[in-house]
Amino acid sequence: MPYLIGCDIGTTNAKSVAFDSVSGDILVSHSEGYEMNHPRPDWSEEDPEEIFQAVCKTLQKVVAELDGSELLGVSFSAAMHGVLALDKNGKKLTELVIWADNRSSDIAVKLRASQVGKKIYNNNGTPIHAMTPICKLLWFKKHEPDLYKKTSRFIGIKEYVIYRLTGQYLVDYSIASATGMFNIRELQWDPYTLKKLGLKSEKLSKAVSPYHIEKVPAENEAKLPAGTPLIMGASDGCLANLGSGAIRTGSMAVTIGTSAAVRICSDKPYSDPLMQTFCYVLDEHTYIVGGPSNNGAVIFEWLVNTFFPNEEFDTVFEEASKIDPGAEGLQFYPYLLGERAPLWSSLVRGGFSGLDIRHTRAHFARAVMEGIMLNLYSIGKILLEMQQIDTIYANGGFARSPIWVQMLADIFGIKIKLNETVETGAVGAAMMGLKALGINRHFSEMASFTTVGQEFDPKDTVHKTYDSLQEKFSKGAQLMLSHAI
């Protein structure tokens, strides 16, 4: 039985998922976790060697379980915005500085407000923020100038994995487009940006198509069969759209895990005049436009730990469901971890408004859930001005709660379809791999990979309530932002 592996290199774990190449059924999967380290305030790092070994272990275990079946190839999904400095021998000079690192916040604020920053955004599609590799590199240039000069390569985690398996420094257009240094219209490293960085393109990986294939040598650390095709694949966010089915005009993907994101697809690049959204490359003809939020389910976990200690999430959902939409005037701004879209400020912080003596912990639960969703709706409204959306594909851990998914439908006023699998990044990677290998010519031929289950229709009267609350929420968010500046 021929199968293909989608390998998703995430923030806290690597997961390899084997798919039947015809039916799209998941045959076997295995994941390995790793730690996020915070050696100083605002620093978030990981050990690239630990991640690489986790990737190798997941691949070995999946292949071993399917011994006797035909491995067609391995296609990769990976988290964006990481920076790792290597010397001329490929040895690390730094840890992997991940998307959650905020050490370059001051640099990002100044660059974002400048004309240079606006041009960099318009060229490259990545909002200026501490998460962005360009800001991380500017931090190294300012605070670690000797390291910056002697670094032979600045790469991301997928590039590191590919290098360790093949000896080649390669980056797909999709991951490159999330660095803030890659021109999304020309599909090459942006000369203007590199000049401002004082960085030569030779210190970056060669940018290639997401369909680019390398074959592993006989001796490789993942112990893959000699000649196994490795398909570059794309970024986790872009592949989540593909793997969820939200790849046509008129569809939207909403993912809520620890963090969250709202995304649509487009056949042309888009730059928001207010720099509120990103535009990343999925492939040469498809762009993913949207916005990420720092404040997804991690905020709900804070709520439970603070107000509902030792209680199950379902209990909290049930209590919240007994409170009417709007939580009787209690409104929550979920910026406990700063925020990316739509505010793009590492300094902004959250809070409650409208609190009075009648409010109970159930009101707090309702308000927190609504605050997370209203913030995503703030991002979604920007995208709704670009396209008319008839369906939202929802995935992530929150999708396990019908109460929360119904709230999403009511706030957006759009039908929600739940994906039957949460492994949308790995699914998207596998679909891209099958196309790269020529097994399928079009994504439309792979509908079996993106099956959906339950559907939720919005309640019109509830949506009208939330639509009126959105204006108040947006004004309050701007007030929070003004206090942070």
Phi, psi and omega in degrees: 000118180286140179217162178228142181259129168261117182252116184253113181264097187266186182288323184239354176201156172253139181225130174250128183236125179265128181245138168298126188292345181259306186277337185082002180294143174282123182268311183209147171216154177210141179231153176225132182265165175208165189266146168263132183248146181231076185294336177217162175305135178076359178265137175223115186225162173219159180273114182297329179293320178298319179294316180300316179295325177296317177300312181301317182296318180296319179296316181299317184291320179293314180297320180297321181290337181252028179305130182100342176268161185269117175276114181280330181165175177235127180241142193248140165242148180206153173297150183265171165074012178276150178227128178227128179264132179238152174273184185293344178262007180079015178268146186287138173258341177222170166282172174285114177274114190266177185303328185282356181288131184243017184296337182264021184305313181299318179297318181296318180300314181292318181293320181298325183278353185265162175293327176300315179298320179295320179292319178300316178297314182297325179289321196246344172084356181259121179302145180284119184197161180300336179294335193284133179307325179300321179289324176298318180293322176296326176295314178298320180298323182279316189259339179228060187298324179294316177297317181301318183288320186274351178297131178274324180216138167251119185222172174256180188290322179295321177300322180295317179297314180297319179299316182293331182271335186233343185081006182251139174266100183228145174224136178284157181304326185293307178297320179300323184290349178263006180273341187082008182235006188242122182286115187283349176267325181266346183054051176205162175302133189281116182301320181299313182294315181297325178296318179294331178277343188065040186236131177273144182298339179296342178272002177244162180288158174290126181278129182226167178298147173300343179268003180296140182239132168242151178248137184285143176289171181300320178262110178216149189290341177275354180058033174285151177303141180305135178084003178301126178292132171252118180263131185302317182071206188215195180277157183299320181295314179295318182289335175296324175296311181299314184288342178269344183101357183272061183244358178257156173299134182100359177241156182222146174248134173237120180243128175232106169245225173303312170256194184207164179202152174235130187214146170232168177253156181212151178268005177214155180291153182221133175240123181281130181303331180263006178058038182270339186239160172261162170222108181248156179274129166271306172212191188298342184237003186225133179241147176247121183248136180176200180210140177259151175241138173290339198247079177256234184295340177300329179287322177294323176298321176300316179303311183297315181295329184274317187252338185229053184301137176068017178250151181286151179303320182299327177296319180293316178302318182295318178297317181297325183293342180278351179263137181294153175308136183098352175049037177051046173091353179275122181237142185238135175251113197274031189269054181283343181241033190067194178203146169268244181293146356267003188270328179053056178220124175284345187266337184297145179229161188263190179169177177251149172225157179079014183290130172220181193292341181279349185282134180250179179295332176296323175297319179298319179298314180298315183296321179294314178300315180293322180297317177299316182288321179294327175295318176295325177295327175300322176288315182300324181296327176297318181288328179293340174285341178272322186219151170273123186252131178251344183215136172248128173265120186250138178208174186106173185301329183296336184293350177285347182255110177301327180297315182289321180293321177297322177299320177300314179299317183291322181289317180280336183070031185224146178299138178250133171243131180267134174286143181287342177236148175270356184273048187293329177295314178294322176300311180300320178298316179297318179298318178295324178296317179296324177290319179298323182279354179081010180286322171233139181273329185228149178297332180297339178281354185245036182300332181294343179281341188239039181295147180242158181248249187292148177240149180230124177264143179288151174263118189302317183294322179291321178299321179297322177299313181291326179297323178288328179287335184297321180298317178296319180298315182297319178296319179295323178296319178295325177294318176300319181294318181296326178290334182278336186282000000 
